[in-house]
Amino acid sequence: MVPETRYAKKGDISIAYQVVGEGPIDLILSSGIVSHMALMWSDPQANAMLRRLTSFSRLIMFDKPGTGLSDPVAGPPSVEQRVEDIVAVMDAVSVEHAALLGYSEGGSPSIMFAATYPERCDALILLETAAKWVSAPDYFGDGSTVLDALWKVFSEGWEHWGDGHVIGGLWAPSAISVPGSLQVFGSAERICASPGMAEAVLRACTQIDVRAALPGISVPTLVVSQEDSFVPVELGRYLAKEIPGAVLAVFPGENHLLWVGDWEPIVDEIEQFLTGARHSSDPDRALATILFTDIVSSTERASTIGDERWHALVERHDEVIRTEIERYGGRPIKTLGDGFLAVFEGPAKAVRCARALTDAVKPLGIEVRAGVHTGECERRGEDLAGIAVNVAARIVACAEAGEVLVSSTVRELVLGSGLEFVERGTHTLKGVPDEWHLFAVTRDGRTDARPVSEVTPEIAALTPGPMETLRPRDGDVPLSGGVSRHRAGQLVQVMPQ
């Protein structure tokens, strides 16, 4: 489920925030240049990283004014105003003191908060950030190209905000080669912030300078950098040198969007720093989207045509279903007599696959129905188990012939993808607690609804994305799916910071 979004008031401005987890440590995440909380949770890899943080903390995250789910504002907030945002959110949650995780541009207000309110800051983690983002005579100004090159590339790329070049080219370079990635990255950029706000925030970064606050930080501090990231590792070394007692941890990696790459060792380091121990997340549990299919009236059809012909028909059905599942990036888990259980890393792909396979089997003279749900699953070798699997199995039983039914969780996660739904009421699912609101898929409004693996870069460049017409005030609509890339034989997805 997407966590509940609440609002903290700071004068007339509403700041969207979420509280997730029940860990003993309150951890406040101050995000970067742009963010969108719903967008983060809709991506399996980003979701997994956030859930990992909640395994040892109560995670408090928010979108700064002007971006994501928070109120639009006339201009970018100053560092002082962003410190006020942190205070407003802490007060809204009734948190007296917490650890701060300052990521990217969010590191500057975190530094100022730790220096200004040491009694409210238990610890400070500075992740892929800097005290100052442009060079000065006394700050990488000795002919070094560390910062000058960074801003040259950034300034040129910013003219194309909404085209995917900033996120893909600078923040997630390992994913940019995936066909269709720029299209998805562009949609993510537009949904996080309007071009004007994004550029204004960028230019405001050039004015940030919190170096004077560094010697005054008295709380335990961890500085985390990556060797080949968009944020030069030298900036992290400077922070660790200037903050008394700070610990520096440098990891291999090139993706400023951590969840695109190997984020687990970094989160392990954060947990070790905050708790004194590492408790890696259970490798046998993960968030996944489950698809169940079922042949309609299979018993009656088998008795009509006879066992031999029926078995041949089921074998052909299995071939067709398996082909569609793999074509949409899913993994067939097993056959279930008259149906299939498959797993996907993104809900939009699962829904589109379900629509495709209901059409694909019609030439065989049969009809199938499908049910889709997203939730945490338990891995048992190649098999899957858990409440999410049970829910998907019960949903397919509620579907009509040729219908694709989804849970409200799936519908929330794919809002903005072009998929459209009609309500099918509230149901009590056998063996599953609570009542479940179900929706039937009616159409796919996306211009190109093929799997991303079948969209060439040339076609992707000419095809507008599902969020092409998004307006700045539409920032409360999450983008589902993200962009996929191959990693260790699996598909993973990425989202903006």
C-alpha positions in Angstrom: 0.0 0.0 0.0 1.1 3.6 -0.7 1.6 5.2 2.8 -0.9 7.8 3.9 0.1 11.4 3.0 -0.6 14.1 5.6 0.1 17.8 5.6 2.1 20.0 8.0 1.2 23.7 8.0 3.9 26.3 7.8 2.0 29.6 7.6 -0.3 29.3 4.6 1.9 26.5 3.0 1.0 22.8 3.3 4.0 20.5 3.3 3.2 16.9 2.3 4.7 14.2 4.6 4.5 10.5 5.3 5.4 8.4 8.3 6.3 4.8 7.7 7.6 2.1 10.0 7.8 1.5 13.7 11.5 1.3 14.3 13.0 2.7 17.6 14.8 5.5 15.7 13.0 8.5 14.2 14.7 9.2 10.9 13.8 12.3 8.8 14.6 12.2 5.1 15.4 15.6 3.5 15.3 14.9 -0.2 17.1 16.5 -3.1 16.3 19.1 -5.8 13.0 17.5 -6.7 11.0 14.7 -5.2 7.6 13.0 -5.3 6.8 10.6 -2.5 4.1 8.7 -4.3 6.4 8.3 -7.3 9.0 6.8 -5.0 6.7 4.2 -3.5 5.4 3.1 -6.9 8.8 1.9 -8.0 9.8 -1.5 -6.7 13.5 -0.7 -6.2 13.0 2.7 -4.5 10.2 1.0 -2.5 12.6 -1.7 -1.4 15.2 0.8 -0.3 12.7 2.9 1.7 11.3 -0.3 3.3 14.8 -1.3 4.3 15.2 2.0 6.1 12.0 1.4 8.0 13.3 -2.0 9.2 15.4 -0.1 11.8 13.7 3.3 11.9 10.4 5.2 11.8 10.9 7.0 8.5 9.6 10.5 8.1 9.8 11.9 4.6 8.4 15.0 2.9 8.3 16.9 -0.3 9.6 20.4 0.0 7.2 23.2 -1.1 7.1 23.7 -4.9 7.7 20.0 -5.6 5.9 16.7 -5.4 2.8 16.6 -3.3 3.4 19.8 -1.4 1.9 23.2 -2.2 3.3 25.1 -5.2 5.2 28.3 -4.3 6.3 31.4 -6.1 10.0 30.6 -5.9 12.5 28.1 -4.5 12.9 28.1 -0.7 16.1 29.3 0.9 18.1 27.1 3.1 16.6 28.8 6.1 13.1 28.2 4.9 14.0 24.5 4.3 15.2 24.3 7.9 11.7 25.6 8.8 10.2 22.9 6.7 12.0 20.2 8.8 10.8 21.9 12.0 7.2 22.1 10.8 7.2 18.4 9.9 8.7 17.3 13.2 6.2 19.4 15.1 3.3 17.9 13.0 4.5 14.4 13.9 5.2 15.4 17.5 8.8 14.4 17.3 11.1 16.2 19.8 14.3 14.9 18.3 15.4 12.6 15.4 18.2 11.6 13.2 18.5 13.5 9.9 19.3 12.0 6.5 20.2 14.8 4.1 20.3 13.5 0.6 21.6 15.5 -2.4 20.5 19.2 -2.1 18.7 18.2 1.1 22.0 18.0 2.8 22.4 21.7 3.2 19.2 22.3 5.3 20.1 19.2 7.3 23.5 20.6 8.1 22.0 23.9 9.2 19.4 22.1 11.3 22.0 20.0 13.1 24.1 23.1 13.8 21.1 25.3 14.9 19.1 22.7 16.8 21.6 20.2 18.3 19.1 19.3 21.0 16.6 18.1 18.4 19.2 16.2 16.2 20.4 12.8 17.4 22.6 12.1 14.4 23.3 13.4 11.0 23.8 11.4 7.8 24.9 13.4 4.7 24.4 11.3 1.5 25.7 12.4 -1.9 25.7 16.1 -0.9 27.9 19.2 -0.4 28.3 22.3 1.8 28.7 24.4 -1.4 27.9 23.5 -5.0 30.0 26.0 -6.9 33.7 26.7 -6.6 35.3 29.7 -4.8 38.9 31.0 -4.3 39.0 29.0 -1.1 36.9 26.1 -2.3 38.1 24.0 -5.2 39.1 27.2 -6.9 42.8 26.2 -7.6 42.2 25.3 -11.2 40.2 22.2 -10.3 37.4 21.2 -12.6 35.5 19.2 -10.0 32.7 21.7 -9.7 33.0 23.8 -12.8 32.6 20.7 -15.0 29.7 19.5 -13.0 27.8 22.8 -13.4 28.6 23.1 -17.1 27.0 19.7 -17.8 24.1 20.4 -15.4 23.3 23.9 -16.9 23.3 22.5 -20.5 21.1 19.6 -19.5 18.6 21.7 -17.6 17.3 23.3 -20.8 15.8 20.0 -21.6 13.9 19.4 -18.3 11.0 17.1 -19.1 12.9 15.2 -21.8 14.6 12.9 -19.3 18.2 14.1 -19.9 18.7 15.4 -16.3 17.6 12.3 -14.5 19.0 9.8 -17.1 22.2 11.5 -18.2 23.3 12.8 -14.8 21.5 11.0 -12.0 21.1 7.5 -13.4 23.6 6.9 -16.2 23.5 3.1 -15.9 19.9 3.1 -17.0 20.0 5.6 -19.8 20.8 2.9 -22.5 17.5 1.1 -21.9 15.1 1.6 -24.8 12.4 4.1 -23.9 14.3 5.3 -20.8 14.3 9.0 -21.8 10.5 8.9 -22.3 10.0 7.5 -18.8 12.6 9.8 -17.2 11.0 12.8 -18.9 7.6 11.9 -17.4 9.2 11.5 -14.0 10.8 15.0 -14.3 7.5 16.6 -15.3 5.6 15.0 -12.5 8.1 16.1 -9.8 8.3 19.8 -10.7 7.4 22.2 -13.4 10.4 23.3 -15.6 10.3 26.8 -14.1 10.4 25.5 -10.5 13.1 22.9 -11.3 15.4 25.5 -12.9 14.7 28.0 -10.1 15.7 25.3 -7.5 18.8 24.5 -9.5 19.9 28.1 -9.7 19.2 28.6 -6.0 21.7 25.8 -5.4 24.4 28.0 -6.7 23.8 30.4 -3.8 24.0 27.7 -1.1 27.0 27.9 1.2 26.8 26.3 4.6 30.5 25.9 5.2 30.5 28.2 8.2 28.1 25.8 10.0 30.3 22.7 9.6 32.7 23.3 12.6 29.7 23.9 14.9 28.1 20.5 14.3 28.4 18.5 17.5 26.2 15.5 16.7 27.5 12.2 15.4 27.9 12.6 11.6 28.3 10.1 8.8 29.2 11.3 5.3 28.5 8.9 2.4 29.8 9.4 -1.1 30.2 7.3 -4.3 33.3 7.1 -6.3 31.9 7.9 -9.8 28.6 9.7 -9.0 27.3 13.0 -10.3 28.3 14.5 -6.9 32.1 14.4 -6.8 33.6 12.4 -4.0 35.8 15.3 -3.1 32.8 17.2 -1.8 32.1 14.4 0.7 35.7 14.4 1.8 35.5 18.1 2.4 32.5 17.6 4.6 34.1 14.9 6.6 37.2 17.0 7.1 35.4 20.1 8.3 32.8 18.4 10.6 34.3 17.5 14.0 34.5 13.7 14.4 32.6 12.9 11.1 33.0 9.5 9.6 33.5 9.2 5.8 32.2 6.1 3.9 33.0 5.9 0.2 31.3 3.2 -2.0 31.7 2.2 -5.6 28.9 3.5 -7.8 27.8 6.0 -10.5 24.1 6.5 -9.9 23.1 9.6 -7.9 19.7 7.9 -7.6 20.9 5.3 -5.2 18.1 2.8 -5.8 19.2 2.3 -9.4 22.4 0.7 -8.3 23.8 -1.3 -5.4 22.1 0.6 -2.5 22.1 -2.2 0.1 25.7 -1.7 1.4 25.0 2.0 1.8 21.8 1.4 3.8 23.7 -1.2 5.9 26.3 1.4 6.7 23.6 3.9 7.8 22.0 1.2 10.0 25.4 0.4 11.6 26.0 4.1 12.2 22.6 4.7 13.8 22.1 1.4 15.7 25.5 -0.1 16.1 24.4 -3.3 14.3 23.5 -4.5 10.8 20.4 -6.5 10.3 20.0 -7.0 6.6 16.5 -7.3 5.4 15.0 -10.8 5.0 16.2 -11.9 1.5 13.2 -14.2 1.3 10.6 -11.4 1.3 10.1 -8.7 -1.3 7.5 -6.5 -2.9 6.1 -7.9 -6.1 3.0 -7.7 -8.3 1.2 -11.0 -8.6 -0.9 -12.0 -11.7 -3.3 -14.9 -11.6 -5.1 -16.2 -14.7 -7.9 -18.7 -15.0 -9.7 -20.4 -17.9 -13.4 -19.6 -17.7 -15.8 -22.6 -17.5 -12.9 -25.1 -18.0 -14.7 -28.1 -16.5 -17.7 -27.7 -18.8 -15.4 -27.2 -21.8 -13.3 -30.3 -21.0 -16.4 -32.5 -20.7 -17.7 -31.2 -24.0 -14.5 -31.9 -26.2 -13.1 -34.8 -24.3 -9.9 -35.3 -22.2 -7.4 -35.7 -25.1 -8.5 -32.6 -27.0 -8.7 -30.7 -23.7 -5.2 -31.5 -22.7 -3.9 -30.4 -26.1 -5.8 -27.2 -25.8 -4.5 -26.5 -22.3 -0.9 -27.0 -23.6 -1.4 -24.5 -26.3 -3.0 -22.1 -23.8 0.0 -22.5 -21.6 2.4 -21.6 -24.4 0.4 -18.5 -25.3 0.2 -17.3 -21.7 3.8 -17.9 -21.0 4.8 -16.0 -24.1 2.8 -13.0 -23.1 4.1 -13.0 -19.5 7.7 -13.1 -20.7 7.1 -10.5 -23.4 6.0 -8.0 -20.7 9.0 -8.7 -18.4 7.2 -11.1 -16.0 8.3 -14.4 -14.6 6.0 -17.4 -14.8 6.0 -19.1 -11.4 3.8 -22.2 -12.1 0.7 -23.5 -13.7 -2.4 -24.1 -11.6 -4.4 -26.6 -13.6 -6.4 -24.1 -15.6 -4.4 -21.0 -15.0 -1.1 -19.3 -14.3 0.7 -17.6 -11.4 3.3 -15.0 -12.5 5.2 -12.3 -10.8 6.1 -8.8 -12.1 8.3 -6.0 -10.7 5.9 -3.3 -11.9 2.1 -3.2 -11.6 1.5 -1.4 -14.9 3.4 -4.2 -16.8 1.3 -6.9 -15.0 -2.0 -5.2 -15.9 -1.0 -4.6 -19.6 0.2 -8.2 -19.8 -3.2 -9.4 -18.4 -5.0 -7.4 -21.0 -2.8 -8.8 -23.8 -3.2 -12.4 -22.8 -7.0 -12.2 -22.5 -7.0 -11.3 -26.2 -4.3 -13.7 -27.1 -6.2 -16.8 -26.1 -9.4 -15.9 -27.9 -8.4 -17.6 -31.2 -8.2 -20.8 -29.2 -11.9 -20.6 -28.6 -11.5 -20.1 -24.8 -11.7 -17.1 -22.5 -9.5 -16.3 -19.5 -9.9 -13.9 -16.6 -7.1 -12.3 -14.6 -6.5 -10.8 -11.1 -3.6 -8.5 -10.2 -2.4 -7.4 -6.8 0.8 -5.8 -5.4 2.2 -6.7 -2.0 5.0 -8.3 0.0 5.6 -11.9 -1.0 7.7 -14.7 0.6 10.1 -16.5 -1.7 10.2 -20.2 -1.4 12.8 -21.3 -3.9 11.2 -20.6 -7.3 7.8 -20.4 -5.7 6.0 -17.5 -4.0 3.7 -17.4 -1.0 2.1 -15.0 1.4 -1.0 -12.8 1.8 -0.3 -11.0 -1.5 -0.5 -14.2 -3.4 -3.7 -15.2 -1.6 -5.3 -11.9 -2.4 -4.5 -12.1 -6.1 -5.9 -15.7 -6.2 -9.2 -14.5 -4.6 -9.4 -11.5 -7.0 -9.3 -13.6 -10.1 -12.2 -15.6 -8.8 -14.3 -12.5 -8.7 -13.6 -11.6 -12.4 -15.9 -12.2 -15.3 -14.9 -13.9 -18.5 -12.3 -11.8 -20.4 -12.0 -9.3 -17.5 -8.9 -8.1 -15.6 -9.6 -7.2 -12.0 -7.1 -5.4 -9.8 -6.9 -4.4 -6.2 -7.1 -0.7 -5.1 -3.4 -1.0 -4.3 -2.6 -1.6 -8.0 -5.0 1.1 -9.2 -3.2 3.6 -6.9 0.2 2.6 -8.1 -0.6 3.0 -11.8 -2.4 6.3 -11.7 -1.0 8.5 -14.5 0.0 5.5 -16.6 -2.9 5.8 -19.1 -4.7 2.7 -17.7 -8.4 3.3 -16.9 -10.7 1.5 -14.6 -14.3 1.1 -13.5 -15.3 0.2 -10.0 -16.4 -3.3 -9.2 -17.4 -2.7 -5.6 -16.2 -3.9 -2.2 -15.6 -7.6 -1.7 -14.8 -10.0 1.1 -12.2 -12.3 -0.1 -12.2 -15.8 1.2 -9.5 -16.4 3.8 -8.2 -12.8 3.6 -8.9 -10.3 6.3 -10.7 -6.9 5.7 -12.8 -5.9 2.7 -11.2 -5.2 -0.6 -12.2 -2.6 -3.2 -11.8 -4.0 -6.7 -11.5 -2.3 -10.1 -11.8 -3.7 -13.7 -9.5 -2.4 -16.4 -11.5 -0.7 -19.2 -8.8 0.6 -21.5 -5.2 1.6 -21.9 -4.9 5.3 -23.0 -1.1 5.1 -23.4 0.0 6.0 -26.9 2.4 3.1 -27.2 1.3 0.3 -24.8 3.9 -2.3 -26.0 6.5 -3.6 -23.5 9.4 -1.3 -23.2 11.7 -4.0 -24.6 9.8 -3.7 -27.9 10.1 0.1 -28.2 13.2 1.2 -30.1 15.0 4.4 -29.1 13.9 5.9 -32.4 10.2 5.2 -31.8 10.5 6.2 -28.1 11.9 9.6 -29.1 8.9 10.2 -31.3 6.2 8.9 -29.0 4.9 11.2 -26.3 4.8 9.7 -22.8 1.7 9.3 -20.7 2.4 12.4 -18.7 3.1 14.6 -21.7 0.3 17.0 -20.9 0.8 17.1 -17.1 0.3 20.6 -15.6 2.3 21.9 -12.6 -0.8 21.6 -10.3 -1.1 17.9 -11.2 1.8 17.0 -8.9 -0.4 14.6 -6.8 -0.5 12.0 -9.6 2.1 9.2 -9.2 3.9 7.8 -12.2 3.8 4.1 -12.2 6.4 1.7 -13.3 9.5 3.8 -13.7 12.1 2.7 -16.2 13.6 -0.8 -16.3 17.1 -1.9 -16.8 18.9 -5.3 -16.6 20.8 -6.1 -13.4 22.0 -9.6 -12.6 19.6 -11.1 -14.9 16.6 -9.2 -13.5 14.7 -6.1 -14.3 14.9 -3.3 -11.8 13.2 0.1 -12.0 14.2 3.7 -11.3 12.6 6.9 -10.1 13.7 10.5 -9.6 15.1 11.9 -6.4 
